[in-house]
Amino acid sequence: KENEGDFLAAISLYLKGGLPAKAANVVFNYNMSYPQDLLEKIAFQLSQSGMFEKAGEFYEQMDMLQRALDCYCKGNAFGKAVELAKKAEPRFVVTLEEKWG
């Protein structure tokens, strides 16, 4: 379906098949307008699958910065968490750097 250009169907099939990272890649590679509930489902499945860094990137792209920070921390991706906090929540930078250390 992805090769045919039917991106929504491809995403749906990837999610049904337990491949949320492939679904996320479709969203990243083909910049279209996707339904918000579908994007949230992808991000949720990424975090449920333990792909916290990828989920954080996905939430960050969706401009859901607090969820992105939470995922980065759960995935021990403190470098990305600190960089995001510098832009979005500067008051958390010191706390994140302490956790990172």
The first five atom37 places (N, CA, C, CB, O) and aatype in JSON, in Angstrom:
{
  "aatype": [11, 6, 2, 6, 7, 3, 13, 10, 0, 0, 9, 15, 10, 18, 10, 11, 7, 7, 10, 14, 0, 11, 0, 0, 2, 19, 19, 13, 2, 18, 2, 12, 15, 18, 14, 5, 3, 10, 10, 6, 11, 9, 0, 13, 5, 10, 15, 5, 15, 7, 12, 13, 6, 11, 0, 7, 6, 13, 18, 6, 5, 12, 3, 12, 10, 5, 1, 0, 10, 3, 4, 18, 4, 11, 7, 2, 0, 13, 7, 11, 0, 19, 6, 10, 0, 11, 11, 0, 6, 14, 1, 13, 19, 19, 16, 10, 6, 6, 11, 17, 7],
  "atom_mask": [
    [1, 1, 1, 1, 1],
    [1, 1, 1, 1, 1],
    [1, 1, 1, 1, 1],
    [1, 1, 1, 1, 1],
    [1, 1, 1, 0, 1],
    [1, 1, 1, 1, 1],
    [1, 1, 1, 1, 1],
    [1, 1, 1, 1, 1],
    [1, 1, 1, 1, 1],
    [1, 1, 1, 1, 1],
    [1, 1, 1, 1, 1],
    [1, 1, 1, 1, 1],
    [1, 1, 1, 1, 1],
    [1, 1, 1, 1, 1],
    [1, 1, 1, 1, 1],
    [1, 1, 1, 1, 1],
    [1, 1, 1, 0, 1],
    [1, 1, 1, 0, 1],
    [1, 1, 1, 1, 1],
    [1, 1, 1, 1, 1],
    [1, 1, 1, 1, 1],
    [1, 1, 1, 1, 1],
    [1, 1, 1, 1, 1],
    [1, 1, 1, 1, 1],
    [1, 1, 1, 1, 1],
    [1, 1, 1, 1, 1],
    [1, 1, 1, 1, 1],
    [1, 1, 1, 1, 1],
    [1, 1, 1, 1, 1],
    [1, 1, 1, 1, 1],
    [1, 1, 1, 1, 1],
    [1, 1, 1, 1, 1],
    [1, 1, 1, 1, 1],
    [1, 1, 1, 1, 1],
    [1, 1, 1, 1, 1],
    [1, 1, 1, 1, 1],
    [1, 1, 1, 1, 1],
    [1, 1, 1, 1, 1],
    [1, 1, 1, 1, 1],
    [1, 1, 1, 1, 1],
    [1, 1, 1, 1, 1],
    [1, 1, 1, 1, 1],
    [1, 1, 1, 1, 1],
    [1, 1, 1, 1, 1],
    [1, 1, 1, 1, 1],
    [1, 1, 1, 1, 1],
    [1, 1, 1, 1, 1],
    [1, 1, 1, 1, 1],
    [1, 1, 1, 1, 1],
    [1, 1, 1, 0, 1],
    [1, 1, 1, 1, 1],
    [1, 1, 1, 1, 1],
    [1, 1, 1, 1, 1],
    [1, 1, 1, 1, 1],
    [1, 1, 1, 1, 1],
    [1, 1, 1, 0, 1],
    [1, 1, 1, 1, 1],
    [1, 1, 1, 1, 1],
    [1, 1, 1, 1, 1],
    [1, 1, 1, 1, 1],
    [1, 1, 1, 1, 1],
    [1, 1, 1, 1, 1],
    [1, 1, 1, 1, 1],
    [1, 1, 1, 1, 1],
    [1, 1, 1, 1, 1],
    [1, 1, 1, 1, 1],
    [1, 1, 1, 1, 1],
    [1, 1, 1, 1, 1],
    [1, 1, 1, 1, 1],
    [1, 1, 1, 1, 1],
    [1, 1, 1, 1, 1],
    [1, 1, 1, 1, 1],
    [1, 1, 1, 1, 1],
    [1, 1, 1, 1, 1],
    [1, 1, 1, 0, 1],
    [1, 1, 1, 1, 1],
    [1, 1, 1, 1, 1],
    [1, 1, 1, 1, 1],
    [1, 1, 1, 0, 1],
    [1, 1, 1, 1, 1],
    [1, 1, 1, 1, 1],
    [1, 1, 1, 1, 1],
    [1, 1, 1, 1, 1],
    [1, 1, 1, 1, 1],
    [1, 1, 1, 1, 1],
    [1, 1, 1, 1, 1],
    [1, 1, 1, 1, 1],
    [1, 1, 1, 1, 1],
    [1, 1, 1, 1, 1],
    [1, 1, 1, 1, 1],
    [1, 1, 1, 1, 1],
    [1, 1, 1, 1, 1],
    [1, 1, 1, 1, 1],
    [1, 1, 1, 1, 1],
    [1, 1, 1, 1, 1],
    [1, 1, 1, 1, 1],
    [1, 1, 1, 1, 1],
    [1, 1, 1, 1, 1],
    [1, 1, 1, 1, 1],
    [1, 1, 1, 1, 1],
    [1, 1, 1, 0, 1]
  ],
  "atom_positions": [
    [[0.82, -1.2, 0.0], [0.0, 0.0, 0.0], [0.86, 1.27, 0.0], [-0.93, 0.0, 1.21], [0.51, 2.27, -0.62]],
    [[1.97, 1.19, 0.7], [2.87, 2.35, 0.72], [3.39, 2.64, -0.68], [4.04, 2.11, 1.69], [3.43, 3.8, -1.1]],
    [[3.8, 1.61, -1.39], [4.31, 1.79, -2.75], [3.24, 2.31, -3.71], [4.86, 0.49, -3.27], [3.55, 2.97, -4.69]],
    [[1.98, 2.0, -3.41], [0.88, 2.45, -4.24], [0.47, 3.89, -3.92], [-0.31, 1.53, -4.07], [-0.35, 4.47, -4.63]],
    [[1.02, 4.45, -2.85], [0.67, 5.81, -2.46], [-0.52, 5.89, -1.53], [0.0, 0.0, 0.0], [-0.99, 6.99, -1.24]],
    [[-1.01, 4.76, -1.07], [-2.14, 4.74, -0.13], [-1.56, 4.71, 1.29], [-3.09, 3.5, -0.39], [-1.51, 3.66, 1.94]],
    [[-1.11, 5.88, 1.75], [-0.36, 5.96, 2.98], [-1.21, 5.67, 4.22], [0.25, 7.33, 3.11], [-0.72, 5.05, 5.17]],
    [[-2.46, 6.09, 4.22], [-3.32, 5.8, 5.37], [-3.53, 4.3, 5.53], [-4.66, 6.51, 5.23], [-3.5, 3.78, 6.64]],
    [[-3.75, 3.61, 4.42], [-3.92, 2.16, 4.49], [-2.62, 1.49, 4.93], [-4.37, 1.6, 3.12], [-2.65, 0.53, 5.7]],
    [[-1.49, 1.98, 4.44], [-0.2, 1.42, 4.83], [0.02, 1.59, 6.33], [0.95, 2.09, 4.04], [0.46, 0.66, 7.01]],
    [[-0.27, 2.77, 6.85], [-0.11, 3.03, 8.28], [-1.01, 2.1, 9.08], [-0.44, 4.5, 8.61], [-0.58, 1.5, 10.07]],
    [[-2.24, 1.97, 8.65], [-3.19, 1.09, 9.34], [-2.69, -0.35, 9.38], [-4.56, 1.14, 8.67], [-2.76, -1.01, 10.42]],
    [[-2.18, -0.82, 8.26], [-1.67, -2.19, 8.2], [-0.42, -2.37, 9.07], [-1.36, -2.58, 6.75], [-0.27, -3.38, 9.75]],
    [[0.46, -1.38, 9.05], [1.64, -1.46, 9.91], [1.25, -1.53, 11.38], [2.56, -0.25, 9.66], [1.83, -2.3, 12.15]],
    [[0.27, -0.72, 11.77], [-0.16, -0.73, 13.16], [-0.82, -2.06, 13.53], [-1.13, 0.42, 13.43], [-0.58, -2.6, 14.61]],
    [[-1.64, -2.57, 12.64], [-2.27, -3.87, 12.9], [-1.24, -4.98, 12.99], [-3.29, -4.2, 11.8], [-1.42, -5.95, 13.73]],
    [[-0.17, -4.84, 12.25], [0.89, -5.84, 12.25], [1.91, -5.66, 13.37], [0.0, 0.0, 0.0], [2.88, -6.41, 13.44]],
    [[1.69, -4.68, 14.24], [2.61, -4.46, 15.35], [3.92, -3.81, 14.94], [0.0, 0.0, 0.0], [4.95, -4.04, 15.57]],
    [[3.88, -3.01, 13.89], [5.08, -2.34, 13.39], [4.92, -0.82, 13.45], [5.37, -2.78, 11.95], [4.89, -0.16, 12.41]],
    [[4.82, -0.26, 14.66], [4.59, 1.19, 14.76], [5.75, 2.03, 14.23], [4.33, 1.57, 16.2], [5.53, 3.15, 13.77]],
    [[6.97, 1.51, 14.27], [8.11, 2.28, 13.73], [7.98, 2.47, 12.23], [9.45, 1.58, 14.06], [8.3, 3.53, 11.7]],
    [[7.5, 1.44, 11.53], [7.28, 1.57, 10.08], [6.16, 2.57, 9.8], [6.95, 0.19, 9.45], [6.24, 3.34, 8.85]],
    [[5.12, 2.54, 10.64], [4.03, 3.51, 10.48], [4.56, 4.93, 10.69], [2.88, 3.21, 11.49], [4.2, 5.84, 9.95]],
    [[5.4, 5.1, 11.69], [5.98, 6.42, 11.96], [6.85, 6.87, 10.79], [6.81, 6.39, 13.26], [6.85, 8.05, 10.43]],
    [[7.59, 5.95, 10.2], [8.42, 6.3, 9.05], [7.6, 6.77, 7.87], [9.27, 5.11, 8.65], [8.03, 7.65, 7.12]],
    [[6.43, 6.2, 7.68], [5.55, 6.66, 6.6], [5.18, 8.12, 6.84], [4.26, 5.78, 6.5], [5.2, 8.94, 5.92]],
    [[4.84, 8.44, 8.09], [4.48, 9.82, 8.43], [5.67, 10.75, 8.21], [3.98, 9.91, 9.89], [5.52, 11.84, 7.65]],
    [[6.86, 10.32, 8.66], [8.05, 11.16, 8.5], [8.43, 11.33, 7.03], [9.23, 10.56, 9.27], [8.83, 12.42, 6.62]],
    [[8.3, 10.27, 6.23], [8.76, 10.3, 4.84], [7.78, 10.97, 3.89], [9.02, 8.91, 4.37], [8.2, 11.55, 2.88]],
    [[6.5, 10.91, 4.19], [5.48, 11.46, 3.3], [4.71, 12.52, 4.06], [4.53, 10.35, 2.75], [3.71, 12.23, 4.71]],
    [[5.17, 13.73, 3.95], [4.61, 14.84, 4.7], [3.23, 15.2, 4.14], [5.55, 16.05, 4.66], [3.11, 15.93, 3.16]],
    [[2.23, 14.68, 4.81], [0.84, 14.95, 4.44], [0.1, 15.37, 5.7], [0.15, 13.71, 3.77], [0.67, 15.43, 6.79]],
    [[-1.16, 15.65, 5.53], [-2.01, 15.93, 6.68], [-2.64, 14.62, 7.13], [-3.1, 17.0, 6.34], [-3.46, 14.04, 6.42]],
    [[-2.25, 14.16, 8.31], [-2.78, 12.92, 8.86], [-3.72, 13.24, 10.01], [-1.63, 11.98, 9.34], [-3.52, 14.23, 10.71]],
    [[-4.75, 12.43, 10.22], [-5.66, 12.67, 11.35], [-4.91, 12.62, 12.68], [-6.8, 11.64, 11.34], [-4.06, 11.76, 12.89]],
    [[-5.24, 13.54, 13.57], [-4.56, 13.64, 14.86], [-4.69, 12.34, 15.67], [-5.13, 14.8, 15.66], [-3.73, 11.92, 16.31]],
    [[-5.86, 11.71, 15.63], [-6.03, 10.48, 16.4], [-5.13, 9.36, 15.88], [-7.5, 10.04, 16.36], [-4.67, 8.53, 16.65]],
    [[-4.88, 9.34, 14.59], [-3.98, 8.34, 14.01], [-2.54, 8.59, 14.47], [-4.06, 8.37, 12.47], [-1.82, 7.65, 14.8]],
    [[-2.13, 9.85, 14.48], [-0.79, 10.19, 14.94], [-0.6, 9.82, 16.41], [-0.51, 11.69, 14.74], [0.45, 9.29, 16.79]],
    [[-1.61, 10.08, 17.22], [-1.52, 9.73, 18.64], [-1.47, 8.22, 18.82], [-2.71, 10.31, 19.4], [-0.79, 7.73, 19.73]],
    [[-2.18, 7.48, 17.98], [-2.16, 6.02, 18.06], [-0.76, 5.49, 17.72], [-3.2, 5.41, 17.1], [-0.28, 4.56, 18.37]],
    [[-0.12, 6.07, 16.73], [1.23, 5.66, 16.36], [2.18, 5.93, 17.53], [1.72, 6.42, 15.08], [2.95, 5.05, 17.92]],
    [[2.11, 7.13, 18.09], [3.0, 7.49, 19.19], [2.75, 6.59, 20.4], [2.8, 8.96, 19.59], [3.71, 6.17, 21.06]],
    [[1.51, 6.29, 20.69], [1.18, 5.41, 21.81], [1.76, 4.02, 21.6], [-0.35, 5.33, 22.0], [2.34, 3.44, 22.51]],
    [[1.59, 3.48, 20.39], [2.12, 2.15, 20.11], [3.65, 2.12, 20.14], [1.62, 1.66, 18.77], [4.25, 1.13, 20.55]],
    [[4.28, 3.21, 19.72], [5.74, 3.29, 19.82], [6.18, 3.18, 21.27], [6.25, 4.6, 19.2], [7.09, 2.42, 21.6]],
    [[5.53, 3.93, 22.14], [5.92, 3.89, 23.55], [5.56, 2.56, 24.19], [5.27, 5.04, 24.32], [6.3, 2.07, 25.04]],
    [[4.44, 1.97, 23.8], [4.06, 0.67, 24.32], [5.03, -0.42, 23.9], [2.65, 0.31, 23.87], [5.21, -1.42, 24.59]],
    [[5.66, -0.22, 22.75], [6.63, -1.19, 22.24], [8.03, -0.96, 22.81], [6.67, -1.13, 20.72], [8.96, -1.69, 22.48]],
    [[8.16, 0.04, 23.66], [9.46, 0.32, 24.27], [10.37, 1.18, 23.41], [0.0, 0.0, 0.0], [11.55, 1.33, 23.73]],
    [[9.85, 1.73, 22.34], [10.64, 2.6, 21.46], [10.44, 4.05, 21.9], [10.22, 2.41, 19.95], [9.86, 4.87, 21.18]],
    [[10.92, 4.35, 23.1], [10.65, 5.64, 23.72], [11.3, 6.8, 22.99], [11.11, 5.63, 25.14], [10.71, 7.87, 22.87]],
    [[12.51, 6.61, 22.49], [13.18, 7.7, 21.79], [12.43, 8.04, 20.5], [14.64, 7.32, 21.47], [12.22, 9.21, 20.2]],
    [[12.03, 7.03, 19.76], [11.27, 7.26, 18.53], [9.91, 7.9, 18.86], [11.06, 5.92, 17.75], [9.45, 8.8, 18.15]],
    [[9.28, 7.43, 19.95], [8.01, 8.03, 20.37], [8.22, 9.49, 20.75], [7.4, 7.25, 21.56], [7.38, 10.34, 20.43]],
    [[9.32, 9.79, 21.42], [9.62, 11.17, 21.77], [9.79, 12.05, 20.55], [0.0, 0.0, 0.0], [9.28, 13.17, 20.51]],
    [[10.49, 11.54, 19.55], [10.64, 12.29, 18.3], [9.29, 12.52, 17.65], [11.58, 11.53, 17.32], [9.01, 13.59, 17.11]],
    [[8.45, 11.51, 17.72], [7.13, 11.61, 17.1], [6.28, 12.64, 17.82], [6.43, 10.24, 17.1], [5.66, 13.49, 17.19]],
    [[6.27, 12.56, 19.17], [5.52, 13.56, 19.94], [6.07, 14.97, 19.72], [5.56, 13.22, 21.43], [5.32, 15.94, 19.66]],
    [[7.39, 15.07, 19.59], [7.99, 16.38, 19.35], [7.53, 16.94, 18.02], [9.52, 16.28, 19.39], [7.24, 18.13, 17.92]],
    [[7.47, 16.11, 17.0], [7.0, 16.56, 15.7], [5.53, 16.99, 15.78], [7.17, 15.44, 14.66], [5.1, 17.9, 15.06]],
    [[4.77, 16.34, 16.64], [3.35, 16.69, 16.81], [3.17, 17.9, 17.72], [2.58, 15.5, 17.38], [2.04, 18.33, 17.96]],
    [[4.27, 18.46, 18.22], [4.28, 19.61, 19.12], [3.63, 19.29, 20.48], [3.57, 20.78, 18.47], [3.04, 20.15, 21.11]],
    [[3.77, 18.04, 20.89], [3.32, 17.6, 22.21], [4.58, 17.43, 23.05], [2.46, 16.26, 22.15], [5.06, 16.32, 23.29]],
    [[5.12, 18.58, 23.49], [6.46, 18.61, 24.03], [6.6, 17.91, 25.38], [6.91, 20.02, 24.16], [7.63, 17.28, 25.63]],
    [[5.6, 18.01, 26.24], [5.7, 17.34, 27.53], [5.73, 15.83, 27.37], [4.53, 17.75, 28.44], [6.5, 15.14, 28.04]],
    [[4.9, 15.31, 26.48], [4.92, 13.87, 26.21], [6.25, 13.45, 25.6], [3.76, 13.49, 25.27], [6.77, 12.38, 25.91]],
    [[6.79, 14.31, 24.75], [8.09, 14.01, 24.15], [9.16, 13.94, 25.23], [8.47, 15.08, 23.1], [9.98, 13.01, 25.24]],
    [[9.16, 14.91, 26.15], [10.13, 14.88, 27.25], [9.99, 13.62, 28.08], [9.96, 16.11, 28.13], [10.98, 12.99, 28.45]],
    [[8.75, 13.24, 28.39], [8.51, 12.04, 29.19], [9.07, 10.8, 28.49], [7.0, 11.86, 29.45], [9.71, 9.96, 29.12]],
    [[8.83, 10.69, 27.2], [9.32, 9.53, 26.44], [10.84, 9.51, 26.38], [8.74, 9.53, 25.02], [11.46, 8.46, 26.55]],
    [[11.44, 10.66, 26.14], [12.9, 10.71, 26.11], [13.49, 10.25, 27.44], [13.38, 12.14, 25.78], [14.47, 9.5, 27.47]],
    [[12.89, 10.68, 28.53], [13.39, 10.29, 29.85], [13.2, 8.79, 30.09], [12.68, 11.09, 30.96], [14.1, 8.13, 30.61]],
    [[12.06, 8.26, 29.7], [11.82, 6.83, 29.87], [12.8, 6.0, 29.05], [10.39, 6.48, 29.47], [13.19, 4.91, 29.46]],
    [[13.18, 6.52, 27.91], [14.11, 5.82, 27.04], [15.57, 6.15, 27.3], [0.0, 0.0, 0.0], [16.45, 5.74, 26.55]],
    [[15.82, 6.9, 28.38], [17.18, 7.32, 28.74], [17.87, 8.1, 27.61], [18.01, 6.11, 29.1], [19.09, 8.04, 27.47]],
    [[17.09, 8.82, 26.84], [17.64, 9.68, 25.78], [17.74, 11.1, 26.34], [16.74, 9.64, 24.48], [17.09, 12.03, 25.86]],
    [[18.57, 11.24, 27.37], [18.63, 12.51, 28.08], [19.24, 13.63, 27.25], [19.41, 12.35, 29.35], [18.93, 14.8, 27.47]],
    [[20.08, 13.3, 26.3], [20.62, 14.34, 25.42], [19.52, 15.04, 24.65], [0.0, 0.0, 0.0], [19.48, 16.27, 24.58]],
    [[18.62, 14.25, 24.09], [17.49, 14.84, 23.36], [16.53, 15.55, 24.31], [16.73, 13.76, 22.56], [15.96, 16.59, 23.97]],
    [[16.36, 14.99, 25.51], [15.48, 15.61, 26.49], [16.01, 16.98, 26.9], [15.33, 14.72, 27.72], [15.24, 17.94, 27.01]],
    [[17.3, 17.07, 27.12], [17.9, 18.35, 27.51], [17.77, 19.37, 26.39], [19.38, 18.15, 27.89], [17.43, 20.53, 26.64]],
    [[18.04, 18.96, 25.16], [17.92, 19.88, 24.03], [16.49, 20.39, 23.87], [18.38, 19.2, 22.73], [16.28, 21.57, 23.6]],
    [[15.52, 19.5, 24.04], [14.12, 19.91, 23.95], [13.76, 20.83, 25.11], [13.19, 18.68, 23.94], [13.07, 21.83, 24.92]],
    [[14.23, 20.5, 26.29], [13.93, 21.33, 27.47], [14.52, 22.73, 27.33], [14.46, 20.66, 28.74], [13.91, 23.7, 27.78]],
    [[15.68, 22.84, 26.71], [16.28, 24.16, 26.51], [15.37, 25.06, 25.69], [17.64, 24.03, 25.82], [15.31, 26.27, 25.91]],
    [[14.66, 24.46, 24.74], [13.75, 25.24, 23.88], [12.38, 25.4, 24.53], [13.6, 24.56, 22.52], [11.79, 26.48, 24.46]],
    [[11.87, 24.35, 25.15], [10.48, 24.34, 25.58], [10.29, 24.6, 27.08], [9.87, 23.05, 25.23], [9.39, 25.35, 27.46]],
    [[11.11, 24.0, 27.91], [10.96, 24.09, 29.36], [12.33, 24.3, 30.03], [10.27, 22.83, 29.92], [12.85, 23.36, 30.64]],
    [[12.91, 25.49, 29.92], [14.25, 25.7, 30.45], [14.4, 25.39, 31.94], [14.65, 27.12, 30.21], [15.5, 25.08, 32.39]],
    [[13.31, 25.46, 32.69], [13.41, 25.2, 34.13], [13.72, 23.73, 34.43], [12.11, 25.59, 34.81], [14.16, 23.42, 35.54]],
    [[13.51, 22.83, 33.48], [13.77, 21.41, 33.69], [15.19, 20.99, 33.3], [12.78, 20.6, 32.91], [15.58, 19.84, 33.53]],
    [[15.95, 21.89, 32.71], [17.26, 21.52, 32.18], [18.18, 20.96, 33.26], [17.92, 22.72, 31.51], [18.8, 19.92, 33.07]],
    [[18.27, 21.64, 34.4], [19.17, 21.21, 35.45], [18.75, 19.85, 35.99], [19.21, 22.25, 36.59], [19.59, 18.99, 36.22]],
    [[17.47, 19.65, 36.2], [16.97, 18.37, 36.69], [17.28, 17.25, 35.72], [15.47, 18.44, 36.93], [17.7, 16.16, 36.12]],
    [[17.08, 17.5, 34.45], [17.37, 16.48, 33.45], [18.86, 16.17, 33.37], [16.87, 16.93, 32.08], [19.26, 15.01, 33.24]],
    [[19.69, 17.21, 33.47], [21.13, 16.98, 33.43], [21.58, 16.17, 34.65], [21.88, 18.33, 33.38], [22.5, 15.36, 34.55]],
    [[20.94, 16.38, 35.8], [21.28, 15.59, 36.99], [20.89, 14.13, 36.79], [20.58, 16.16, 38.23], [21.64, 13.23, 37.16]],
    [[19.73, 13.9, 36.22], [19.3, 12.51, 35.94], [20.23, 11.86, 34.93], [17.84, 12.47, 35.41], [20.57, 10.68, 35.05]],
    [[20.65, 12.63, 33.95], [21.55, 12.13, 32.9], [22.88, 11.71, 33.49], [21.76, 13.2, 31.82], [23.45, 10.7, 33.11]],
    [[23.36, 12.52, 34.45], [24.65, 12.24, 35.06], [24.57, 11.05, 35.95], [0.0, 0.0, 0.0], [25.56, 10.67, 36.56]]
  ]
}
